[in-house]
Amino acid sequence: MSTTSFEVALWIELLAAGLGGLQGALFAAGERHRRIDVLGVIVIGLAVSLGGSLLRDIVLNQPPVVVWQNWYLPVAGASAVLGMVLQPVFARADWLITALDAVVMGLFGAIGASKALSLGVGEAGALVVGVIGAIGGGMLRDVILSLPISVLQIGTLYAVAAGAGAGTLVLLTGFGTPTLIAGLGCLVVTTSLRLAAVRFGWTFPEQRTVRPRRPKGPSAPKGFL
């Protein structure tokens, strides 16, 4: 069964790109000790906004849509500058930015996973591509700034939410669900899980090993030093 790519109106994708640029600028504001200049803010904004789409298309061996289309780069760059200038204003709406970020994650996860399926990628690979599309921008940002990759650290189920949403799309598509409905399912699952994790502080368990219990030896005689 052939699968079509999950498509949304261009203005919705540009809105998502603008939000990513805004988030990049707000992140740069928290790194003032690095003395990031205006160009640096724009680069970070572009990375956060378009990094997931860029990595997705590279993995799929496709022409990067953010390079071939005219509007993505200007919108993301302008949004980064706007976020830098109005950072105190946007910082007060942190909850709104978090909610919109969760929606954008679900949106790009659905686009990535469905695009992979439409190109004949297997279910497991499509799941990975969907996660890359959803969180690739944050990964690229951390690489540029030489920071620990945030999705590999203990956090509020960032990658898990993206994986759950992409997995939902792959599963629904496998049962013959239309791509639009499967994409909306991905969007709802990713957004809900991400917001719930932030609200209730859900995290993935930290790594641990199984250590065998050491047998107790014979007790030393009393008075023995």
C-alpha positions as CSV (number, residue, x, y, z in Angstrom):
1,M,0.0,0.0,0.0
2,S,1.4,3.4,-1.0
3,T,1.5,6.2,1.6
4,T,1.3,9.9,0.8
5,S,3.2,12.5,2.7
6,F,1.4,14.5,5.4
7,E,1.1,18.0,4.0
8,V,-0.2,21.2,5.6
9,A,-0.7,24.7,4.3
10,L,2.5,26.6,3.6
11,W,1.6,29.3,6.1
12,I,1.4,26.7,8.9
13,E,4.9,25.5,8.1
14,L,6.2,29.0,8.0
15,L,4.5,29.7,11.3
16,A,6.3,26.7,12.7
17,A,9.6,27.9,11.2
18,G,9.0,31.3,12.8
19,L,8.4,29.7,16.2
20,G,11.6,27.8,15.9
21,G,13.6,30.9,15.1
22,L,12.0,32.6,18.1
23,Q,12.9,29.7,20.4
24,G,16.5,29.8,19.1
25,A,16.7,33.5,20.1
26,L,15.3,32.8,23.5
27,F,17.8,30.0,24.0
28,A,20.6,32.3,23.0
29,A,19.5,34.8,25.5
30,G,20.1,32.2,28.2
31,E,23.7,31.8,27.0
32,R,24.8,35.5,27.4
33,H,28.0,34.4,29.0
34,R,29.1,33.1,25.6
35,R,28.8,36.6,24.2
36,I,26.8,35.5,21.1
37,D,26.5,38.3,18.6
38,V,23.5,39.1,16.3
39,L,24.7,36.7,13.6
40,G,25.1,34.0,16.2
41,V,21.5,34.5,17.3
42,I,20.4,34.2,13.7
43,V,22.4,31.0,13.2
44,I,21.0,29.4,16.3
45,G,17.5,30.4,15.3
46,L,18.0,28.8,11.9
47,A,19.3,25.7,13.5
48,V,16.4,25.3,15.9
49,S,13.9,26.2,13.3
50,L,15.1,24.3,10.2
51,G,17.5,21.8,11.6
52,G,15.0,19.0,11.9
53,S,13.8,19.4,8.3
54,L,17.3,19.6,7.0
55,L,18.5,16.5,8.8
56,R,15.4,14.6,7.7
57,D,15.9,15.3,4.1
58,I,19.6,14.5,4.3
59,V,18.8,11.1,5.9
60,L,16.2,10.5,3.2
61,N,18.6,11.6,0.4
62,Q,16.2,14.3,-0.7
63,P,16.8,17.9,-1.8
64,P,16.5,19.9,1.5
65,V,13.2,21.7,1.2
66,V,14.3,24.5,3.5
67,V,17.1,25.4,1.0
68,W,15.1,25.0,-2.2
69,Q,12.0,26.9,-1.0
70,N,12.4,30.7,-0.7
71,W,10.4,31.5,2.4
72,Y,11.8,29.3,5.2
73,L,15.2,30.9,5.7
74,P,14.0,34.6,5.7
75,V,11.1,33.8,8.1
76,A,13.2,31.8,10.5
77,G,16.0,34.4,10.5
78,A,13.6,37.4,10.9
79,S,11.9,35.6,13.8
80,A,15.2,35.0,15.5
81,V,16.0,38.7,15.3
82,L,12.5,39.6,16.6
83,G,13.0,37.2,19.5
84,M,16.3,38.8,20.4
85,V,14.9,42.3,20.4
86,L,11.7,41.4,22.3
87,Q,13.2,38.7,24.5
88,P,11.8,40.2,27.8
89,V,8.3,40.2,26.3
90,F,8.4,36.6,25.0
91,A,10.0,35.3,28.2
92,R,6.8,36.2,30.1
93,A,4.8,33.9,27.8
94,D,7.0,30.8,28.5
95,W,4.0,28.5,28.9
96,L,2.7,29.6,25.4
97,I,6.1,29.0,23.8
98,T,6.2,25.5,25.4
99,A,2.7,24.6,24.1
100,L,3.5,25.8,20.6
101,D,6.8,24.0,20.6
102,A,4.9,20.7,21.4
103,V,2.6,21.3,18.5
104,V,5.5,22.0,16.2
105,M,7.2,18.8,17.3
106,G,4.1,16.8,16.4
107,L,3.8,18.6,13.1
108,F,7.3,18.0,11.9
109,G,7.3,14.5,13.3
110,A,4.2,13.7,11.2
111,I,5.8,15.3,8.1
112,G,9.0,13.4,8.6
113,A,7.5,9.9,9.3
114,S,5.0,10.1,6.5
115,K,7.5,11.4,4.0
116,A,9.8,8.5,4.8
117,L,6.9,6.0,4.3
118,S,6.0,7.6,1.0
119,L,9.5,7.0,-0.2
120,G,9.4,3.3,0.7
121,V,11.3,3.5,4.0
122,G,10.4,0.7,6.4
123,E,8.4,1.2,9.5
124,A,11.3,1.3,11.9
125,G,13.2,3.7,9.7
126,A,10.2,5.9,9.3
127,L,9.9,6.1,13.1
128,V,13.5,7.3,13.3
129,V,13.1,9.8,10.6
130,G,10.0,11.2,12.3
131,V,11.9,11.7,15.6
132,I,14.7,13.3,13.7
133,G,12.3,15.7,12.1
134,A,10.7,16.6,15.4
135,I,13.9,17.1,17.5
136,G,16.7,17.5,15.0
137,G,16.7,21.3,15.5
138,G,17.5,21.0,19.2
139,M,20.2,18.5,18.5
140,L,21.9,20.7,15.8
141,R,21.7,23.7,18.2
142,D,23.5,21.8,20.9
143,V,26.2,20.6,18.5
144,I,26.8,24.2,17.3
145,L,27.1,25.5,20.8
146,S,29.2,22.5,22.0
147,L,26.6,21.6,24.6
148,P,25.7,18.1,25.8
149,I,22.9,16.8,23.5
150,S,19.8,17.6,25.4
151,V,17.8,14.6,24.2
152,L,20.4,12.3,25.7
153,Q,20.1,13.9,29.1
154,I,17.4,13.4,31.8
155,G,14.5,15.7,30.7
156,T,10.8,15.9,30.3
157,L,10.3,13.1,27.7
158,Y,11.3,15.3,24.7
159,A,12.4,12.5,22.4
160,V,9.9,10.0,23.9
161,A,7.0,12.3,23.0
162,A,8.3,12.6,19.4
163,G,8.8,8.9,19.1
164,A,5.3,8.1,20.5
165,G,3.7,10.5,18.0
166,A,5.7,9.2,15.0
167,G,5.0,5.6,16.1
168,T,1.3,6.4,16.2
169,L,1.4,7.6,12.6
170,V,3.3,4.5,11.5
171,L,0.9,2.2,13.3
172,L,-2.2,3.9,12.0
173,T,-0.9,4.0,8.5
174,G,-0.1,0.3,8.6
175,F,-3.7,-0.4,9.4
176,G,-4.8,1.6,6.3
177,T,-5.7,4.9,8.0
178,P,-5.6,7.9,5.7
179,T,-2.4,9.9,6.0
180,L,-4.2,13.1,7.1
181,I,-5.9,11.2,10.0
182,A,-2.7,9.4,11.0
183,G,-0.8,12.7,10.9
184,L,-3.4,14.4,13.2
185,G,-3.0,11.4,15.5
186,C,0.7,11.9,15.6
187,L,0.2,15.6,16.3
188,V,-2.2,14.9,19.2
189,V,-0.1,12.2,20.8
190,T,3.1,14.2,20.6
191,T,1.6,17.4,21.9
192,S,-0.3,15.8,24.8
193,L,2.6,13.6,26.0
194,R,5.0,16.5,25.8
195,L,2.8,19.0,27.7
196,A,1.9,16.3,30.3
197,A,5.6,15.6,30.9
198,V,6.3,19.3,31.4
199,R,3.3,19.8,33.6
200,F,3.9,16.8,35.9
201,G,7.7,16.6,35.6
202,W,7.8,13.1,34.0
203,T,11.3,11.9,33.1
204,F,12.9,8.8,31.7
205,P,14.8,6.7,34.3
206,E,18.5,7.4,34.6
207,Q,20.8,4.6,33.5
208,R,21.6,2.0,36.1
209,T,23.3,-1.4,36.2
210,V,22.3,-4.7,37.9
211,R,24.9,-5.4,40.7
212,P,25.1,-8.8,42.1
213,R,24.9,-9.0,45.9
214,R,28.1,-9.9,47.5
215,P,27.9,-12.9,49.8
216,K,28.6,-12.1,53.4
217,G,31.7,-13.7,54.8
218,P,32.0,-15.4,58.2
219,S,31.9,-13.0,61.2
220,A,35.1,-12.2,62.8
221,P,35.5,-13.5,66.4
222,K,34.7,-11.0,69.1
223,G,37.7,-9.1,70.3
224,F,39.6,-9.8,67.1
225,L,41.4,-6.8,65.7
